[in-house]
């Protein structure tokens, strides 16, 4: 069960593990209030060309451990500061728990893989549909996947979410205790590497007990939050560009229907740009910042061709991934780009390629009414999304 029902306050540690960074965030969930993000810390995962998977795993574990350590240092400082001011009266709303109640890993590729599924069954006569019937359908599929994973000894299911239930071919919200001749359930199952899950759990064994560690797909949590922020948006594609990878999920009628991944992200594009312009990474990053700020400097214009070439390369990968999915780029749908970078050139290219489609860069301001930040905490749109999504799961 997510979140304890015995306390009004829950201090949750979110660990956002992507292909290029590991980020920790401490979020306070207080009854009757929006989630408050108290602390955020990011640790970059160093990239090495022609390296093996062992190096990638060890670097990721090290970066995650560092981010966990920084979060715990923050709690220690808060405890010390309160003890030093014990004689000062303080408002109860300023007091935060010093112990983490739960840890939520939010994983992006390559650390997690999600698959959209639909199970359909028919009955000879009308049959009463109950929750345990649907749970059994999903759990049987999960167990089948778990058996296959155990046989391979490499992956395990870590998350599942039901999106749509159809009775007699029609989607219904209140489906419990209703009769039907046919039943269809759409859901998503996420899997992760057995060894990596074990190492992730070990990293926070000194923070919480193992049964208080949960795993989520970043795309799924982004989807939940976006449905909350704009419930009228029914058909859209989330494009999460990070580190070395781009993750995609197609959403139709608020349900995830297709997942895809291709190996090019923000850091990949930065290295490509540095190579094209014959500069080092620091200079290349500075040049890209200038270009994304729309400053008409000669250095920016000189390298527009190089950046356009890289964007076109990224777009070809994206286009191929989309062709394999069920959605078509038609009017009425949206593309939502989520990234730690302001990828204005990518957004501009997508708008050029798909003039009938709404393309937007996800902005933290969209979530300002759903989450709040401590005055000293860094603002991160991804953390805002995750905090809101977990808050919604808490309210269920």
Secondary structure, 3 states (H helix, E strand, C coil): CCCCCCCCEEEEEEEEECCCEEEEEEEEEECCCCEEEEEEEEEECCCCCCCCHHHHHHHHHHHHHHHHHHHHHHHHHHHHHHHHCCCCCCCHHHCCCCCCCEEEEEECCCCCEEEEEEEEEEEEEEEEECHHHHHHHHHHHHHHHHHHHHHHCCEEEEEEEEEEEEECCEECCCCCCEEEEEEEEEEEEEEEEHHHHHHHHHHCCCCCCHHHEEEEEHHHHHHHHHHHHCCCCCCEEEEEEECCEEEEEEEECCEEEEEEEECCCHHHHHHHHHHHHCCCHHHHHHHHHHHHCCCCCHHHHHCHHHHHHHHHHHHHHHHHHHHCCCCCCCCCCEEEEECCCCCHHHHHHHHHHCCCCEEEECCHHHHCCCEEECCCCCCCHHHHHHHHHHHHHHHC
